[in-house]
Amino acid sequence: MAAGSRLAETVTERRRAVITVMFVLTIVLSGGVGSLEYSSSLDQFKSDGPEAERLDYVETNFGDEGGTTTQILVRDENVLSKESLIATLELQREFREDGTVSPTLVEDDPFADLSTIVATTAIREERAADARTRPDPSTVDPTLDEQIEQLESMNQSEIDAVLDTVLDEDGSAEAFVFLPTDYEPGSMEADTRLLFVTQQADGQQVIEGESSEEIVESQLAMDAMVEDRFADGFAFGEGIITDEIDRSLVDSLSLVLPLALLFVCLVLTVAYRDLLDILLGLAGIVVVLLWTLGFMGWVGIPFTQIMVAVPALLVGLSIDYAIHVFMRHRERREEERDSSGAAMRIVLGGLGVALLWVTTTAVFGFLSNLVSPVAPIREFGVVSAFGIVAALLVFGVLVPAAKVELDELLEARGIDRRNRAFGTDGAFANVLSLGERAANRTPWAVICAVLLVTAAGAAGATQVDTTFEREDFIADDPPAWMASLPGPLAPGEYGAKEDLAVLNDHARQDTRTQVVVTGDVTDDRTLERIADAHDVAADRNAVLVLSSGETGVRSPISVMRAVAAEDEEFAEAFVAADTDGDGVPDEDVESVYDAFYEADEERAAEVVHRTDDGEYEAVRMLVTMQGDASSEVMADDTRVVASSLDGDGLEATATGQPVVFSVVEDELFETVVQSLSVTLGAVAVLLTLVYRRTAGSALLGAVTLAPIVCSVAWILGTMALLGMPFNAITGTITSLTVGLGVAYNIHMTERYLLERRCGEVPAEALRRSVRGTGGALLGSAATTVGGFGVLAFAILPPLQQFGLITGLTIVYAFVGGVFVLPSLLVLWERHVDAAVGFAVNRPVEAATDGGRE
């Protein structure tokens, strides 16, 4: 007796023992749910390339100390007025006094604010005019209270005079970073202004999309204080982003999972029309979810943004298995009048093989993501593969055993449990028969039409972009109708993405790239080469140009000039090292570095790294990019700047978060290509070997796979039409299309072979296959599409895109299996040789009959 038949007999004859074992397994696996953690960090997508390594080097060696900058945007009628300038100084004091914010502020100079510059400049000018002031006024920073007192003592004309000095078009660019890029130098009016707050929480590093609880709470507190003081102001930082990403994960899951289950209930009500079968299906889904989430907890895989798609995936696939088992079981009982147990034994003995192949191909599809260099995509592949295997075990073992047990208990009490299979009669049967009729009459016409559509899709596939932007993971503000949803389903408010759009008119701290230069950085030509790199940066379109006309580049040269303007002793050393009078030191550069550190060690450490042994190891340039530029453009422009410095004793590397994100984009595209190749190759080999053995025709494997190859082109062409890019989630779509879609073709091919072996002529075999298995495929497609389709209601945009495109993938797979594959099967059999024909038409053993004897 075949292994499949022995397993089928065990499930039906020893069903109570099977139910007990599966229940215990459920208890054990679900125990891992309590250990499940979730992570919203975008740092998890970072690979180990040179760009990421240099970013780690920067965070360790350039005085950043793992801190984060919160950007406070002030909006008012005139943010350069006396009242507005005093208000931001008072806001600084409020931050210092707040119990949540104050502990996170860095010890030295946590605030960078135009108000501080104006007040400090005014105080120093007054002190400089007083010859009796001791000590030297240029080295004493006024306190916050002194700054507020100074501005309160001045009238607007006096403040305007100081502003005119501070915002001198020919002066330092440092003051202009607080104002929008469209500010007109010399104007005493502006409607927006930035205040930067540097934070650090107990030495913890703050990374993209994940901040400590202290940072999150402090930035939320700052945001509330800003809104109280400035009606249209807001705070923006990594803590704000972390909060919104975390909430959007919870809100998406809280909304998507109930909607998916509700949709499945509605579809199963139509397909099953039986309360007990519906409840069994839902119970099986819950078990599959518990197994999968428990597995994640036990092995330590965190629940990330991409994992929100997993429950929807498993809901759809689980019910897919259930429909096939239940519908074939109903067909058997209706046609042969078998008992529930006998019918289930026959169905599992035959259908179980098809389900095993379906599961194997789907597992291949998802495990192909292991070739991806992006860790969350690899983890998504592993978790999805486990979930699919769990679905096979639950709906191939546990649910059939439970159904037979309940059916026989009820029938022993006189309750008839026979039901008609979905799709075998009525309007649905007529629709499904279209593929059968076209296959029998004009199969070549079908194939030609499919090839034309496929060619168009393949052409469109070359136009699909790849993207990995932080904005992809920030939720849009939900539509107004969602606010009316009942309590736990109603999402919160999300404003970070809109705030980012406003910040694009300013020098955003989160769009800085960096060029890290190592090697002989004390060479006399180093600073001149950096000055030349400034000119290169000025010619790049994505580099921000401040309202002063200067580029947003911060380097040893720009910082040295700023320090020299404040420190006469360093200014003398700076000028003395400039032998050609071009404003750039070109001899004894190491001594210039020494004087730089002595004059202002904190600012020097931001751009020049000195080891504990006093050796100068590296310098860096910080390049502020336009906020609306893509990561790819930012990275390309930064690499151009780096290449201008590279060589002749120096090694320059472009890095920074946008550059690292650009690398992730390349890796995502690599994932798409490699996973598709691996999946198609593995599935092609599997189907070729299987059908060579079972049907005597290796070609039948290619015939079964062909509609899926077409559907890959269709889905990529659709993405191009919709302007939908590959991102961290949609980048898995090609392997998913093959892994899930081939199931529809395997079911159809297996049913057709079964009918032919049972003696049916090709036309009748095709009719029974399309109407019988086609009905089950229609039901499973509807539930799978619904399971993924509800992701369109998720808060995260990538999940919305993933839901839409995956739903279309299933639709295309269904069309390929029911309307395209029949024509291929007809042509295959017409051209098959005599040996294969004998293999197809030989009688099938009753023990392995998937639905007929």
C-alpha positions in Angstrom: 0.0 0.0 0.0 1.3 3.4 -0.9 2.6 5.7 1.8 -0.2 8.2 1.0 -2.8 5.6 1.4 -1.4 4.4 4.7 -1.4 8.0 6.0 -4.9 8.5 4.8 -6.0 5.3 6.6 -4.3 6.5 9.8 -6.0 9.8 9.6 -9.5 8.3 9.1 -9.3 5.1 11.2 -7.2 6.3 14.1 -8.6 9.9 14.0 -9.0 10.4 17.8 -5.3 9.6 18.4 -4.4 11.9 15.5 -6.5 14.7 17.0 -4.8 14.2 20.4 -1.3 14.3 19.0 -2.0 17.4 16.9 -3.6 19.1 19.9 -0.5 18.5 22.0 1.7 19.8 19.2 -0.4 22.9 19.0 0.0 23.5 22.8 3.8 23.1 22.5 4.3 25.3 19.5 1.9 28.0 20.6 4.0 28.3 23.7 6.5 30.3 21.7 4.0 33.1 21.0 4.8 34.6 24.4 8.4 34.9 23.4 7.6 36.6 20.1 9.3 40.1 19.7 8.7 42.7 17.1 11.1 45.2 15.6 10.5 48.2 13.4 14.2 49.0 12.9 15.2 49.8 9.3 18.7 48.9 10.4 17.8 45.2 10.0 17.7 45.7 6.2 21.3 46.9 6.2 23.9 44.5 4.7 27.6 44.2 5.5 28.9 46.1 2.6 31.6 48.8 2.7 29.0 51.5 2.9 27.4 50.0 6.0 30.8 49.3 7.5 31.9 52.9 7.1 28.6 54.1 8.6 29.4 52.0 11.7 32.9 53.5 11.7 31.4 57.0 11.7 29.0 56.3 14.5 31.9 54.9 16.6 34.6 57.5 15.8 33.2 60.9 14.9 31.8 62.2 18.1 28.2 61.3 17.2 28.0 58.9 20.2 24.9 57.3 19.0 22.8 60.4 19.5 19.9 61.6 17.4 18.7 65.0 16.3 15.2 66.1 16.8 14.1 68.7 14.3 11.6 71.3 15.6 9.8 73.2 12.9 8.3 76.6 14.0 5.7 78.1 11.8 4.4 81.6 12.3 3.6 84.8 10.5 7.2 85.9 11.0 9.6 83.6 12.8 12.3 86.3 12.8 10.2 88.5 15.1 11.3 89.3 18.6 8.4 87.3 20.0 9.1 84.2 17.9 12.9 84.3 18.7 12.1 84.6 22.5 9.5 81.8 22.2 12.0 79.2 21.0 14.4 80.2 23.7 11.6 79.7 26.2 10.9 76.4 24.5 14.5 75.3 25.1 14.0 76.1 28.8 10.7 74.1 28.8 12.6 71.2 27.4 15.3 71.4 30.0 12.8 71.5 32.8 10.6 68.7 31.5 11.1 65.4 33.4 10.7 63.3 30.2 12.8 65.4 27.8 15.6 66.7 30.1 17.3 63.3 30.8 17.7 62.6 27.1 19.5 65.9 26.2 23.2 65.6 25.6 25.4 67.3 28.2 27.0 70.0 26.0 25.0 72.3 23.7 21.9 70.2 23.1 20.3 73.0 21.1 21.1 74.6 17.8 18.8 77.5 17.2 18.9 80.8 15.3 17.5 82.5 18.5 20.6 81.3 20.4 22.9 82.7 17.7 21.2 86.0 17.6 21.1 86.4 21.4 24.7 85.2 21.8 26.0 87.6 19.1 24.2 90.5 20.7 25.6 89.7 24.1 29.2 89.3 22.7 28.9 92.6 20.8 28.0 94.4 24.0 30.7 92.7 26.0 33.3 93.5 23.3 32.3 97.1 23.6 33.0 97.1 27.3 36.8 97.0 27.8 36.3 96.2 31.5 34.7 92.8 30.7 36.7 90.0 32.0 37.4 87.2 31.1 37.6 87.4 27.3 34.0 87.6 26.0 34.7 85.5 23.0 35.2 82.4 25.2 32.2 82.7 27.5 28.9 81.4 26.3 25.9 83.2 27.9 23.4 81.1 29.8 19.9 80.5 28.5 18.4 83.0 31.0 20.9 85.6 29.8 19.9 85.0 26.2 16.2 85.5 27.0 17.0 88.6 29.0 19.1 90.0 26.2 16.4 89.6 23.6 13.7 91.0 25.9 15.8 94.1 26.4 16.1 94.8 22.6 13.5 96.2 20.3 12.8 94.8 16.8 15.1 97.2 15.0 18.0 96.2 17.2 17.2 92.5 16.7 17.0 93.1 12.9 20.5 94.7 13.0 21.9 91.6 14.6 20.0 89.4 12.2 21.5 91.4 9.4 25.0 90.5 10.7 24.2 86.9 11.4 22.5 86.3 8.1 25.1 88.1 6.0 25.2 86.6 2.6 29.0 86.7 2.5 29.3 85.3 6.0 29.2 81.8 7.5 26.5 79.5 6.1 25.8 78.0 9.6 22.9 80.4 10.4 21.2 79.6 7.1 20.5 76.0 8.0 17.7 77.1 10.2 15.8 78.8 7.5 14.0 77.5 4.4 15.9 77.3 1.1 13.7 80.0 -0.4 14.6 82.6 2.2 15.8 85.8 0.7 19.1 86.9 2.4 18.7 90.3 3.9 14.9 89.9 4.5 13.7 90.3 8.1 10.7 88.0 7.5 10.3 84.2 7.2 7.4 81.9 7.9 9.3 78.8 9.0 12.4 78.1 11.1 14.1 75.0 12.5 15.4 74.3 15.9 17.7 71.2 16.4 17.8 69.3 19.6 20.5 66.6 20.1 19.5 63.7 22.3 21.0 60.5 23.7 19.4 57.9 25.9 21.8 56.2 28.3 24.4 55.8 25.6 22.1 53.7 23.4 22.5 54.1 19.7 19.5 55.5 17.8 18.9 53.8 14.5 16.5 54.2 11.6 13.0 53.2 12.6 13.9 52.0 16.1 14.6 54.2 19.1 14.6 53.6 22.8 11.5 54.1 24.8 13.1 57.2 26.4 13.7 58.8 23.0 10.2 58.0 21.8 8.5 59.4 24.9 10.7 62.5 24.9 10.1 63.4 21.3 6.3 62.8 21.7 6.5 65.2 24.7 8.5 67.7 22.7 5.9 67.5 19.9 3.1 68.2 22.3 4.9 71.2 23.8 5.7 72.6 20.3 2.0 72.3 19.3 1.0 74.1 22.5 3.3 77.0 21.8 3.1 77.1 18.0 -0.2 76.2 16.5 1.4 74.8 13.3 4.7 73.7 14.7 5.8 70.1 15.2 8.7 67.9 16.3 10.2 65.3 14.0 12.8 62.7 14.7 13.6 59.0 15.0 11.4 58.6 18.1 8.4 60.0 16.2 9.1 57.7 13.3 9.5 54.7 15.6 6.2 55.5 17.3 4.3 55.7 14.1 5.9 52.6 12.6 5.1 50.6 15.8 1.6 51.9 16.0 1.0 51.2 12.3 2.2 47.6 12.7 -0.3 47.1 15.5 -3.1 49.0 13.7 -2.5 47.2 10.5 -2.6 43.8 12.1 -5.6 44.7 14.3 -7.5 45.8 11.2 -6.3 43.3 8.6 -6.6 40.0 10.5 -10.3 40.5 11.5 -11.1 41.6 8.0 -9.4 38.6 6.4 -11.3 36.3 8.7 -14.6 38.0 8.0 -14.0 37.8 4.3 -13.1 34.1 4.5 -16.3 33.5 6.5 -18.4 35.2 3.8 -16.7 33.2 1.0 -16.9 29.9 2.9 -20.6 30.6 3.6 -21.1 30.7 -0.2 -18.8 27.8 -1.0 -19.6 25.5 2.0 -23.1 26.4 2.9 -22.5 24.4 6.1 -21.9 25.8 9.5 -19.8 22.9 10.8 -17.5 23.0 7.8 -17.1 26.7 8.2 -16.2 26.4 11.8 -13.7 23.6 11.1 -12.0 25.8 8.5 -11.8 28.8 10.9 -10.4 26.6 13.7 -7.8 25.2 11.3 -6.7 28.7 10.4 -6.3 29.7 14.1 -4.1 26.6 14.6 -1.9 27.4 11.6 -1.4 31.0 12.9 -0.6 29.7 16.4 2.0 27.2 15.0 3.6 29.9 12.8 3.8 32.7 15.4 4.9 30.2 18.0 7.7 29.0 15.7 8.9 32.6 15.3 9.0 33.0 19.0 10.9 29.7 19.6 13.6 30.4 17.0 13.9 34.1 17.8 12.6 35.6 14.5 11.1 39.1 15.3 7.8 40.3 13.9 8.7 43.0 11.5 6.9 45.2 8.9 7.2 42.5 6.3 5.8 39.9 8.6 2.4 41.6 8.7 1.8 39.9 5.4 2.3 36.4 6.8 -1.1 36.1 8.7 -2.9 37.2 5.5 -0.9 34.7 3.5 -1.6 31.9 5.8 -5.3 32.7 6.1 -5.6 32.5 2.3 -3.5 29.4 1.8 -5.0 27.5 4.8 -8.5 27.8 3.5 -7.2 27.0 0.0 -6.2 23.5 1.3 -9.4 23.2 3.2 -11.5 23.9 0.1 -9.7 21.3 -2.0 -10.1 18.6 0.7 -13.7 19.5 1.5 -14.9 19.8 -2.1 -13.3 16.6 -3.3 -14.7 14.9 -0.2 -18.2 16.2 -1.1 -17.8 15.0 -4.7 -16.8 11.5 -3.6 -19.7 11.2 -1.2 -22.2 12.6 -3.7 -21.1 10.3 -6.6 -20.2 7.1 -4.8 -22.4 7.4 -1.6 -19.5 6.5 0.6 -19.4 7.1 4.3 -17.5 10.2 5.5 -14.5 8.1 6.6 -14.3 6.0 3.5 -14.6 9.1 1.2 -12.0 10.9 3.2 -9.6 8.0 3.0 -9.9 7.8 -0.8 -9.6 11.6 -1.2 -6.5 11.9 1.0 -4.9 8.9 -0.7 -5.1 10.7 -4.1 -5.4 14.4 -3.3 -2.7 14.1 -0.7 0.0 13.6 -3.3 -1.1 16.8 -5.2 -1.2 18.7 -1.9 2.3 17.5 -1.1 3.6 18.7 -4.5 1.8 22.0 -4.1 3.3 22.5 -0.7 6.8 21.5 -1.9 6.7 24.0 -4.8 5.4 26.7 -2.5 8.1 26.0 0.0 10.7 26.2 -2.8 9.2 29.5 -3.8 9.5 31.0 -0.4 12.8 29.4 0.5 14.3 30.9 -2.6 14.3 34.1 -0.7 17.2 32.7 1.3 19.5 33.8 -1.5 18.6 37.4 -0.7 21.3 39.5 1.1 18.5 41.3 3.0 17.9 39.6 6.3 14.2 40.3 6.8 13.4 38.9 3.4 15.3 35.7 4.2 13.3 35.5 7.5 10.1 36.1 5.6 10.9 33.2 3.4 11.6 30.8 6.3 8.5 31.8 8.2 6.2 31.6 5.2 7.7 28.1 4.3 7.1 26.9 7.8 3.5 28.3 7.7 2.7 26.5 4.5 4.0 23.2 5.9 1.9 23.9 9.0 -1.1 24.5 6.7 -0.6 21.1 5.0 -0.4 19.2 8.3 -3.4 21.0 9.8 -5.6 20.8 6.8 -4.2 17.4 5.5 -4.3 15.7 8.9 -6.0 17.5 11.8 -9.0 19.0 10.0 -9.9 15.9 8.0 -9.7 13.7 11.1 -11.9 16.2 13.0 -14.4 16.4 10.1 -14.7 12.6 9.8 -15.2 12.3 13.6 -17.9 15.0 13.7 -19.6 13.8 10.5 -19.9 10.2 11.8 -21.1 11.3 15.2 -23.9 13.4 13.7 -24.8 10.8 11.0 -25.1 8.2 13.8 -27.8 10.5 15.1 -29.6 10.7 11.8 -28.2 14.0 10.5 -27.2 13.8 6.9 -23.8 15.4 6.3 -23.7 15.1 2.5 -23.4 18.4 0.6 -23.0 19.4 -3.1 -19.5 20.5 -4.2 -19.1 24.1 -5.2 -18.8 24.9 -8.9 -20.2 21.6 -10.3 -23.4 23.2 -11.4 -25.1 26.5 -12.0 -23.7 29.8 -13.3 -20.2 29.1 -11.9 -19.9 25.9 -13.9 -20.8 27.7 -17.1 -18.1 30.3 -16.5 -15.5 27.7 -15.7 -16.4 25.7 -18.8 -15.2 28.5 -21.0 -11.6 27.3 -20.7 -12.7 23.7 -21.5 -14.7 24.7 -24.6 -11.9 26.9 -25.9 -9.3 24.2 -25.4 -11.4 21.6 -27.3 -12.2 24.0 -30.2 -9.4 26.5 -30.7 -6.4 25.7 -28.4 -3.9 27.4 -30.7 -5.9 30.6 -30.7 -5.8 30.6 -26.9 -2.0 30.0 -26.9 -1.4 32.8 -29.4 -3.5 35.3 -27.4 -1.6 34.3 -24.2 1.8 34.7 -25.9 0.9 38.2 -27.1 -0.2 39.3 -23.6 2.8 37.7 -22.1 5.2 39.5 -24.5 3.5 42.8 -23.6 3.9 42.0 -19.9 7.6 41.1 -20.3 8.2 44.4 -22.0 6.6 46.3 -19.2 8.6 44.3 -16.6 11.8 46.1 -17.7 10.2 49.4 -16.5 9.6 48.3 -12.9 11.7 50.4 -10.5 13.2 49.3 -7.2 12.9 51.5 -4.1 13.9 51.4 -0.5 13.1 54.7 1.2 12.4 55.4 4.9 9.1 57.1 3.7 8.0 53.6 2.4 7.6 52.5 6.0 5.9 55.6 7.4 2.1 55.3 7.4 -0.1 57.6 5.5 -2.8 59.3 7.5 -5.7 56.8 7.3 -8.9 57.9 5.4 -11.6 59.6 7.3 -14.0 56.6 7.2 -11.6 54.5 9.3 -12.1 56.8 12.2 -15.7 55.5 12.5 -14.6 51.9 12.9 -15.3 50.3 16.3 -12.8 50.8 19.1 -9.9 48.4 18.6 -10.2 48.5 14.8 -10.0 52.3 14.5 -6.4 53.3 13.6 -4.6 56.3 15.2 -3.5 59.5 13.6 -0.3 59.6 11.5 1.4 62.9 10.5 5.1 62.1 10.1 4.9 61.7 6.3 3.2 65.0 5.9 5.7 66.6 8.2 8.6 65.2 6.1 7.1 66.9 3.1 7.2 70.3 4.9 10.8 69.7 6.1 11.9 69.2 2.5 12.1 73.0 2.1 14.8 73.0 4.8 18.2 71.4 5.5 16.9 68.1 6.8 19.3 66.4 9.1 18.0 63.0 8.1 19.0 63.4 4.4 22.7 63.8 5.1 25.1 61.6 3.3 28.8 61.3 4.2 32.1 60.9 2.6 34.6 59.2 4.9 38.3 59.7 3.9 41.0 57.5 5.4 44.7 57.1 4.6 47.3 59.9 4.7 44.9 62.6 5.8 47.7 64.7 7.2 49.2 65.1 3.7 49.6 68.8 2.7 47.2 68.4 -0.2 44.4 66.8 1.8 42.5 70.0 2.7 42.9 71.4 -0.8 41.4 68.2 -2.2 38.5 68.5 0.2 38.0 72.1 -1.0 37.9 70.8 -4.6 35.3 68.2 -3.5 33.1 71.1 -2.2 33.1 72.4 -5.8 32.2 68.9 -7.1 29.3 68.8 -4.6 28.1 72.2 -5.7 27.6 70.9 -9.2 25.4 67.9 -8.2 21.7 68.4 -8.6 20.6 66.6 -5.4 22.9 68.5 -3.1 21.0 71.1 -1.1 21.8 74.8 -1.8 21.1 77.0 1.2 19.3 80.3 0.9 22.8 82.0 1.3 23.8 80.4 -2.0 26.3 78.0 -0.4 25.9 74.2 -0.7 24.9 72.2 2.4 28.4 70.7 2.9 30.0 70.4 6.3 33.7 69.4 6.2 37.0 70.2 8.0 37.3 73.2 5.7 33.9 74.7 6.5 34.1 74.0 10.2 37.7 75.4 10.4 36.5 78.6 8.8 33.7 78.9 11.3 36.0 78.3 14.3 38.6 80.7 12.8 35.9 83.4 12.7 35.5 83.1 16.5 39.0 82.2 17.6 41.9 84.6 16.7 44.6 82.2 17.7 43.3 79.4 15.5 42.7 81.9 12.7 46.4 82.8 12.8 47.4 79.1 12.5 44.8 78.6 9.7 46.1 81.6 7.7 49.8 80.8 8.3 49.3 77.3 6.7 47.8 78.8 3.6 50.8 79.6 1.4 49.0 80.4 -1.8 46.3 82.6 -0.3 43.3 80.6 -1.6 41.8 80.2 1.9 42.8 76.6 2.3 45.8 75.4 4.4 48.4 73.6 2.1 51.3 73.0 4.4 51.9 71.5 7.9 48.3 70.2 7.9 48.9 68.1 11.0 49.7 71.2 13.0 46.5 72.8 11.7 44.6 69.8 13.0 46.3 70.2 16.4 45.3 73.9 16.6 41.8 73.0 15.4 41.4 70.5 18.3 42.8 72.9 20.8 40.5 75.7 19.7 37.2 73.6 19.6 37.6 69.9 20.3 33.9 69.2 20.1 33.5 70.6 16.6 36.8 69.3 15.4 35.9 65.8 16.4 32.8 66.0 14.2 34.9 66.1 11.0 38.4 64.9 12.0 39.0 61.7 13.8 42.0 61.6 16.2 42.9 58.3 17.8 43.7 57.9 21.5 47.4 57.9 20.5 47.0 61.4 18.9 47.2 60.1 15.3 44.8 61.6 12.7 43.1 58.6 11.1 40.2 60.0 9.1 38.2 63.0 8.0 34.7 63.3 6.7 32.4 65.5 4.7 28.7 65.7 5.6 26.6 66.5 2.5 23.0 67.6 3.0 20.7 66.5 0.2 17.4 67.8 -1.0 14.7 66.1 1.0 12.7 65.0 -2.1 15.6 63.3 -3.8 15.6 59.5 -4.0 18.1 57.4 -2.1 19.5 56.3 -5.5 20.2 59.9 -6.6 21.6 60.9 -3.2 23.9 57.9 -3.3 25.1 58.5 -6.9 25.9 62.2 -6.2 27.7 61.3 -3.0 29.8 58.6 -4.8 30.8 61.3 -7.4 32.0 63.5 -4.6 33.9 60.5 -3.0 35.5 59.5 -6.3 36.9 63.0 -6.6 38.8 62.4 -3.3 39.8 58.8 -3.8 43.3 57.8 -4.8 46.8 59.2 -4.3 47.1 58.0 -0.7 43.5 58.6 0.3 40.6 56.2 0.3 37.2 57.9 0.1 33.9 56.0 0.7 30.4 57.3 0.3 28.2 56.3 3.2 25.3 57.6 5.3 21.8 56.2 5.7 20.6 57.2 2.2 23.6 55.6 0.6 23.0 52.4 2.6 19.4 52.4 1.6 20.5 52.7 -2.0 22.6 49.6 -1.6 19.5 47.9 -0.2 17.6 48.9 -3.3 20.2 47.1 -5.4 20.0 44.1 -3.1 16.2 44.0 -3.5 16.5 43.9 -7.2 19.1 41.1 -6.8 16.6 39.3 -4.7 13.9 39.5 -7.3 16.2 38.1 -10.1 17.9 35.4 -8.0 14.8 34.2 -6.2 12.8 34.0 -9.5 15.6 32.0 -11.1 16.0 29.7 -8.1 12.2 29.1 -7.9 11.7 28.5 -11.6 14.6 26.2 -11.7 13.7 24.1 -8.7 10.0 23.8 -9.6 10.9 23.0 -13.2 13.2 20.2 -12.1 10.7 18.8 -9.6 7.8 18.8 -12.0 9.8 17.3 -14.8 11.0 14.4 -12.7 7.6 13.8 -11.1 5.7 13.7 -14.4 8.4 11.7 -16.1 7.8 9.1 -13.5 4.1 9.3 -12.9 2.9 10.1 -16.5 5.8 9.0 -18.6 6.3 12.6 -19.9 8.9 15.0 -18.7 7.3 17.5 -21.1 4.1 17.5 -18.9 6.2 19.2 -16.2 7.0 22.1 -18.5 3.3 22.2 -19.7 2.2 22.5 -16.1 4.7 25.3 -15.3 4.2 27.3 -18.5 1.1 29.3 -17.4 3.0 30.4 -14.3 5.9 31.7 -16.3 3.3 33.7 -18.3 1.7 35.0 -15.1 5.0 36.2 -13.8 5.3 38.4 -16.9 1.6 39.5 -16.5 2.1 40.5 -12.9 5.4 42.4 -13.7 3.6 44.2 -16.5 0.8 45.1 -14.2 3.3 46.6 -11.7 4.7 48.7 -14.5 1.2 49.9 -15.5 0.3 50.8 -11.9 3.7 52.5 -11.3 4.3 50.1 -8.4 8.0 49.5 -7.6 9.8 46.5 -6.0 10.3 47.3 -2.3 11.1 45.4 0.8 7.8 43.5 0.6 6.8 43.5 -3.1 10.3 42.3 -3.9 9.2 38.8 -3.0 6.4 38.8 -5.5 8.1 36.8 -8.3 9.0 33.9 -6.1 5.6 34.1 -4.5 3.9 34.0 -7.9 5.6 30.8 -8.8 5.4 29.2 -5.4 1.7 29.8 -5.0 0.5 29.9 -8.6 1.9 26.6 -9.6 -0.5 25.0 -7.1 -3.4 25.8 -9.4 -1.8 24.1 -12.3 -0.7 21.0 -10.4 -4.3 20.5 -9.1 -5.7 20.8 -12.6 -3.1 18.5 -14.2 -3.4 15.9 -11.5 -7.2 15.9 -11.9 -7.0 15.6 -15.7 -4.5 12.6 -15.4 -6.8 11.0 -12.9 -9.8 11.3 -15.1 -7.9 9.9 -18.1 -6.6 7.0 -16.1 -10.2 6.3 -15.0 -11.1 5.8 -18.7 -12.6 9.1 -19.6 -12.0 10.4 -23.1 -10.0 13.7 -23.3 -13.0 15.9 -23.7 -14.9 14.4 -20.8 -11.8 14.3 -18.6 -11.3 18.0 -19.3 -14.9 18.8 -18.5 -14.8 16.9 -15.2 -11.5 18.5 -14.3 -12.5 22.1 -15.1 -15.9 21.8 -13.4 -14.8 19.8 -10.4 -11.3 20.9 -9.6 -12.0 24.3 -11.2 -14.8 24.9 -8.8 -12.4 24.2 -5.9 -9.8 26.4 -7.5 -12.3 29.2 -7.8 -13.2 29.0 -4.1 -9.6 28.8 -3.0 -8.7 31.7 -5.3 -11.5 33.8 -3.9 -10.4 33.2 -0.3 -6.7 33.7 -1.1 -7.4 36.9 -2.9 -9.6 38.0 0.0 -6.9 37.1 2.5 -4.4 39.2 0.7 -6.8 41.8 -0.6 -7.6 43.0 2.9 -4.0 44.2 3.1 -5.2 47.1 1.0 -6.7 48.4 4.3 -3.4 48.2 6.1 -1.9 51.4 7.3 1.5 50.8 5.8 1.8 51.6 2.1 4.1 48.7 1.2 1.5 46.3 2.7 -1.3 47.9 0.7 0.8 47.4 -2.5 1.7 43.9 -1.5 -2.0 43.0 -0.9 -3.1 44.4 -4.2 -0.3 42.8 -6.3 -0.6 39.5 -4.6 -4.3 39.4 -5.0 -3.8 40.0 -8.8 -1.1 37.3 -8.8 -3.7 34.7 -7.5 -6.2 35.9 -10.1 -3.6 35.4 -12.8 -2.7 32.0 -11.5 -6.3 31.0 -11.5 -6.8 32.2 -15.0 -3.7 30.3 -16.1 -4.8 27.1 -14.4 -8.5 27.1 -15.6 -8.4 29.0 -18.9 -4.9 28.5 -20.3 -3.7 25.1 -19.0 -6.6 23.2 -20.5 -5.5 24.2 -24.0 -1.9 23.2 -23.2 -3.1 19.8 -21.9 -5.1 19.3 -25.1 -2.1 20.1 -27.3 0.2 18.0 -25.1 -2.0 14.9 -25.4 -2.5 15.4 -29.2 1.3 15.3 -29.7 2.2 12.7 -27.0 3.8 9.4 -28.2 2.2 6.0 -27.8 4.2 5.1 -24.7 3.0 8.2 -22.9 -0.5 7.6 -24.1 -0.5 4.1 -22.6 0.8 5.5 -19.3 -2.0 8.1 -19.2 -4.8 5.7 -20.0 -3.9 2.8 -17.9 -6.4 2.0 -15.2 -5.7 3.5 -11.8 -5.6 1.4 -8.6 -8.5 2.0 -6.3 -6.2 2.6 -3.4 -4.7 5.7 -4.9 -7.8 7.0 -6.6 -8.1 10.7 -5.7 -11.9 10.7 -6.1 -13.1 7.9 -8.4 -12.6 4.2 -8.9 
